[in-house]
Every structure is written in structure tokens, then in C-alpha cells.
């Protein structure tokens, strides 16, 4: 199975999903090491990026710029934009490709621009953004059309099954987005109403695959290689995107890759698990500084403890820790 998005060709079609507050540079790097072929950034507000260019405040006050960073060693990465106004998303895409925005540190452009039409969080949907766009297919298509005109980068879209159980419209929307110029569609097989509760509808991914000629990536409830294999076999999707299944478990990509290649997979030992967790912790501190890095790393460190004896007590200790050394000591006591 291979997937081509623009000039980027992926041998196996294994993607890391965009996750706000999770899929930052450190996490993306670890997932790439263990087999993720393509990653997507955390959500970037198109309007915020555009407004920062017009601001008269100090040039250092551009928090959105860091979310758009693309490094030479990032491998194929898409920058995901969210918004509801075609002109802002199109302009943000142009800025990212040209690298002509304040405090841009990118040396290269991303592999693609991804547009978020799937986020179910209320503060996003209440503004008509994210999965709210599934209720307005005309606007959704106009966003893609405007963005395709503004950049030479391929434009991909992440959608859900629909807004709720009575409005499953992913196949019809996918057709509109393809006609507007989308290069690929990722389908999270839940409705907005379902949020992230367990249970996905693989038939929706299959229906989208049958409706369009561009690559279709399946997403939702992939926690092991068997889940990925089932999605591929039952939907015919061109690739799989892993989100929460990778939290505290970047090895899931190695497991899926081994299954695709017919090779044996050996899970990490407890010592190996904690070695990567410690590395992840210090990568985040180096990237974000001691205070922010430690605060944001705690949830990741808690995820690495999933399924272990004494995990609940250890998670509580991690969340109360005041230094990286305390967290490492907690891990050391469990080995």
C-alpha cells in the first residue's frame, strides 16, 4: 500500500494525527523514529497567523509562528490550519509556503497544508470552525478552493463522518472537496456529536473511498496493528492515521509497520519504555524551557505508565512532581 500526496510518496501510508497540545515537535520526532511516515502539526489558527502580521506589537509576540515551524529533519509534515473564512486560510497558507511571516524559523516549506474540518471542541465549533464546517459544505469547498489557488502546496482536509447521527455527509462533502482541489481526505469515522467516545463506523470511510479518486486516510480507534489492518481491509483506505493510540506509545508505528511488512514485532521492555519516556521529557524541556516544558510533559509521562502495576499511584506522583528529576525517579522505582 502506498500513498502519494503532491510530490510526497509514502510506502506504507502510516500517519500521525494532528493533536492540539500533543503532537508537538518532540512527539512528532519520536513517532517518526518508530515508523510514522508523515506527521501533521498541531492546529494553527489561520486568523491568528494573519493578524500577527498586522500587529504593531513587538515582533516577539507571535506565538502562532512557532506552531508553523518546519525543520529540515522533520520529514514529510503538513501544517494544519483551522478557521471558517476562506480568505484567512488562503492567506495563512500562502504565508507558510513563502515563509514570509513574523518570526518564521522554517528553512523549508511543509509537504502540504491540511485544513481542519473535524475538531469537535465547542470553542472551535461555536465559531463555525472545525467540524461545524461539515454543516456548511458550500463554505467548506470554498475554503479549499481559495487555499488551492493561494499556494502551490497540496491541500488536504481532515473531516468527520458528519455533525451527528442524522447528518452523515462525509461522502458527499468529500466529493465537493475533491472538486475544489483537495489532494487527499482524512476521515475520522465519528460524528462531531460522538466527540472521542469509543466506537467508529468503518462504513463511512469505505463510502468516502468509493466516492472520490484522491487518497483517503482512515482515522479513529487504532490502538494496535490489528486495528489498522481491520480498517484497511474493511474500508479499502489508502492509509491510516493514528492519534490517541500513539499517546505514550510511539511504538505503535513500529507494530503497524511490522504487520504491513509481515515481520515479527517485539514490544519494548519496561526499561526501554522508560528510556524513551525520559528522552521525551528532556526533549520537551529543551524545546519549551523548564517551566512550560515540564507542565506540558506531565500528561505524556502519565500516558507512558498506562497498563503498568501501580500506574494510578505513579501517575498521581508525576502530576505533582516539581522537576524532571522527580519524574525520572518515579520511573526508576518502577523498573
N, C-alpha and C positions, 0 to 999 in steps of 0.2 A: 504494500500500500504506500503510495507516495502522494504528496500534495504540492501543488505549485500555486504560490500567491505572488503575482507580479513576476519578478526575476528570482524569487526565493523558492527553491525546491527542497522539500523535506522528504527524506527517505521513508520515514515511518509515520509522520503526521501526529507527533506527540507534543501537545501544547500545555503550557502553564497558563492558567486563567488569570485575568486581572482581578485583584482583590484589594480593595481600599484598606490601607493600614497594614497590609500583609505582604503583598508582592513587591517589596522594595528591592533596591539593588542587591543587597546582601542575600536575600532569599532567592531572587532570580538566579544569582550566580551559583548557589548550591544546587538548585534544581537543574540547571544546565549541566553541571558536573555529573549528575546522576542520570542524565538521559533526556531531559526536556530539550526538544529541538528548536522551540520557538516560544518566546515569552511575550507577555503583554504588560505594560506598565499599570500602575495604579491609575484610577480615574483622574483626569485633568480637566478642570473647568475651562472650557473654551473662552467664556466671557471673562473669567479672571485673568487669563493669559493676555487677552486683548486689552483689557482695562489697565493692566500693569504697564503696558507700553505707552499709555496716555498719561499715566500718573506723573505728577510733578514732585512726588516724594523721592527720597534718596533711592538711588538705583539698587541699593542692597535690600530694599523692601520688596522683593519679588519672589515670594515663596513658591509660586507656581513653576518658576523656571527649573528648580531642582527636580521636579517630577518629570520633566521632559528630557532629562539628560540621557544621551545615548553615547556609550563608550565603545571604543574600537573592539574591546574584548567581550562585548555583550552578546555577540551572535545575533541571529535574526530576532528583532524585537519590534513590536508595534507600540506606538503611543496611543493610549485610549483617551478620546475626548468625550465629554458629555455636555449637553446643552439642548436647547429647543429652537434656537434661532439659526437658520442656515448661514446667514452672513457671518456670525461669530465663529461657528465651527469651521467654515471655509477659511476664514482669515487665520484662525489658530493653526490650521493645517499648513497653510502657506508659510507662516512664521516658523513652524517647526522644521519644515523641509529646508527653508532658506537659512535657518539658524540665525535669523536677524531679530532676535528678541533680547530684552534686557537680561543680563547675567547668564546668557547662554554659554554653557561649557562644552556642549556637544561638538565633537570633531566630525562626525558623520551624521547623515540623516537616518531615521529609522527605516525598517523594512516596509512598514505600512502605517497608515492611520486607521485606527479602529474607532468606531462610533458606538457608544453605549446606548442601547435601547432595551436594556434588560434589568438595570438596577431597580429593585422593588422598594428601596428605603423611602419612607414618607417624605423626608426633607428634599429628596430628589424628585419624586413623582408629583409632589404638590406644586412644583414649578413647571409641570408639563414635560419634564426631562426623564431620562431613563426609560423604564417600561411604560410610562404614560404615553410615550410616542407610539406604542402599539395601538392605541385608541385613535390615532390620527395618521393613517397610512399615507395620506397625501403630503402632510408635513414631513413625515419620516423620509419619504422618497425625495422630497425637495432638498432635504439636508444632505443626503448622499449625492444628489446631482450637483449641488453647489460645491461640495467638497471635492468631488472628482474634477470639476473644472478648475479648482484653485490649486491643485497640486498634481505633480506627475507620479506621486507615490500611489500604490494601490490602496483602495479604501475598502475596509472590511467592516462588518456590522455584527454586533452581538445582540441577539434578541431572546425573548422567552416564548413559550407556547402561545401566550395570549395574556389578556388582562385578568380574566377569571375563567371559570369552567364553561361559562355560557358564551365566551368570545374567543375561542381558539382560532386564531387567524394567522399563525406563523407561516403556513404555506403560501397564502395569498400575499402577505406582506413581503415574503422573500422574493416572490415574482416581481413585485414593484421595485424592490431594492436592486435586484439584478438588472432590471430595465433601466434604472437610474445610474448604473455603472459600478455597483458593488462587485468587488473581486472575489469575495468569499463571505459566507454567512456562518456564524456560530449559533447554535440553538441550545439554549438551556431549557431542558424539557420539563419545566414547571411554569405555572402561571404566576403572575405578579401576586395574586391572592394567596398562593401557597408559600410565598417567601422562600425559606430554605428548609421547610419541613420535609421529612423523608418521603420518598415516593416520586418517581418521574414517569412520564408517558413516552416511551420509546417510539410509539407510532407517529408522534408528531415529527420527530427527527426524520423518520422514514418518509413521511409525507412531504417534508421540505426537500429532501434529497430527490424525490420523484418530480418535484415542481420546478426545479432550476437546473441549470447546466454548470454553474460555478461550484467550487468546492464547498461542502457542508461539513462543519465540525460539530460533533456531538459533545454535550456537556451536561453534567448532573449525576450525582451519586456514584462516582467512580472512586472506589476505595481500595481496589486491588486489580490485578491483571485480569481476573475472571470478569469483573465488571466491565472493563474496557473491551474485552473480547465479545461479551454479550452485546454491548452497544453496537459494535461494528457489524457483528453477524446479523443482528435483528433489524438494523436500520440501513446498512449499506453506506454509512457515513464515511467521509474521506479521511477523517482524523478524529482524535479525541482530545478534549481539553479537561485538565484536572485542576480542581480548585481546592476545596476543603480537604480532600483526600491527601493532599500534599503537606498539609499543616502538621509540622512535627514529624513528617515522613517524606522527605525528599527522595528517599529510596524507591518510592512508588514508581518513579520513572524508569529506574533500572529493572524493576519487576515486570513492568509492561513491555519494555524493550526486549527483555529476555524471552518473554512469552511470544512476542511477534517473530523473534528470530529462532524460535524452537530450542532455546538454550535453558539450562538449569539456572534457577535463581536461588541465591543463598542470602537470607535476610541478615542484616547487621547484628552483630553481637551487642550485648548491653554496653560493653566498653566502647565499641565502635559508635554506637548511637550517641553516647555522651560526649565522645570526642568531637563529633560533628556539631552537637549542640553547643559545646564550648567555643568551637570555631565560629559558629553563627553568632553567638553572643558578642565576641570580641570584634567581629566584622561590623556589627551594628554600632558598637561603641566608637570604632574608628571612623565610621561614616557619619554618625549623627552627634557625636560628643557624649560625654559621660552621662549627663542628666537625661537628655532625650533618648539616647540610645538604650540606657538601662530601662527606662519606663516602657519603651515600645518593645523591648526584647522579652519582657516577662511573659507575655502571652505565648510567644514562640517557645520559650523554655518550658512552660507548663504543658504545651502540646507534646513535646518530646517525652513526657512522662506517661502518656496515655497507655493504659493496659498493664502497667507495672505494679508489683506489690508495693503497697504503701504510697501509691500515686497521689491520693487525696491529701494526705498529710504533707507530702513533698511539694505539691502544687501550692498549698497554703503558705508554706515556708518561702517558696520562690516569690510569691506575690508580695510578701512582707519584707523581702531582702532589700538592703540599702546599698549593696555593692555587687559588682560582678564576682568578686571573690567569695561572697556568701553563697551565691548561686552555684558556683563551681564546687564549693564544699558540700552542698546538698547533693549534687550529682555523685561526688566521690564516695559519700556514705552509702550510696545505693549499689555501687559496683561490687 
